[in-house]
Amino acid sequence: ADGRPLWCGPRQLLLEAFNLGIFGALALIVSVAALLVAHPLGRKLALAGLVLSIFAFALYNAGAAAPAAVFASLRLMRARG
């Protein structure tokens, strides 16, 4: 309605992203991209993928967050060697 607060729209978008599993899918995409990029940017992508996967785990999207965390961890370990 007309009297709703300004934060209702962004809140609704966040809830829809949660329901659709967008955070887990985004974590998976970023983590796979981190594996494919041999540039130092790959390490930053791996860190972002790991943070996104932790966020996805917290939002009960473990189906995509688990492989994302593994891929990001593999990329971070490869960067050390």
C-alpha atoms as one frame of an Amber mdcrd trajectory, in Angstrom:
protein
   0.000   0.000   0.000   0.966   3.646  -0.021   1.964   3.818   3.656   4.599
   1.080   3.616   8.160   1.862   4.771  10.963   2.395   2.264  12.808  -0.752
   3.334   9.975  -3.110   2.316  11.094  -3.336  -1.315  14.751  -4.257  -0.646
  13.649  -6.620   2.120  11.316  -8.414  -0.279  14.123  -8.756  -2.857  16.415
 -10.222  -0.201  13.760 -12.727   0.823  13.146 -13.790  -2.767  16.890 -14.239
  -3.320  16.972 -16.414  -0.196  14.015 -18.510  -1.337  15.445 -19.055  -4.808
  18.929 -19.996  -3.554  20.626 -17.104  -5.316  23.358 -16.780  -2.674  24.490
 -20.390  -3.039  24.443 -20.192  -6.824  26.412 -16.951  -6.760  28.966 -18.497
  -4.400  29.323 -21.468  -6.731  29.771 -19.287  -9.813  32.390 -17.100  -8.129
  34.288 -20.095  -6.766  34.394 -21.866 -10.136  35.561 -18.627 -11.741  38.311
 -18.445  -9.119  39.509 -21.907 -10.131  39.645 -20.929 -13.781  41.444 -17.596
 -13.351  45.223 -17.951 -13.063  45.661 -14.251 -12.346  46.024 -12.880  -8.789
  42.401 -11.858  -9.190  41.596 -15.553  -8.771  42.661 -15.399  -5.123  40.325
 -12.480  -4.498  37.527 -14.329  -6.245  38.214 -17.371  -4.075  37.972 -15.277
  -0.932  34.717 -13.774  -2.169  33.390 -17.227  -3.012  34.292 -18.490   0.443
  32.547 -15.575   2.138  29.489 -16.033  -0.068  29.401 -19.743   0.676  29.515
 -19.085   4.417  26.643 -16.654   3.958  24.772 -19.270   1.922  25.366 -21.895
   4.629  23.879 -19.515   7.168  20.804 -19.144   4.955  20.324 -22.924   4.636
  21.497 -23.176   1.037  24.065 -25.893   1.606  23.421 -27.664  -1.706  25.375
 -25.083  -3.669  27.423 -23.653  -0.799  29.273 -26.903  -0.039  30.943 -27.318
  -3.448  31.535 -23.563  -3.576  33.432 -23.718  -0.278  35.477 -26.679  -1.522
  36.352 -24.992  -4.817  37.272 -21.727  -3.107  39.420 -23.584  -0.561  41.188
 -25.496  -3.337  41.982 -22.258  -5.127  43.290 -20.676  -1.931  45.505 -23.691
  -1.243  46.797 -23.615  -4.804  47.730 -19.961  -4.342  49.988 -20.867  -1.391
  52.052 -23.392  -3.328
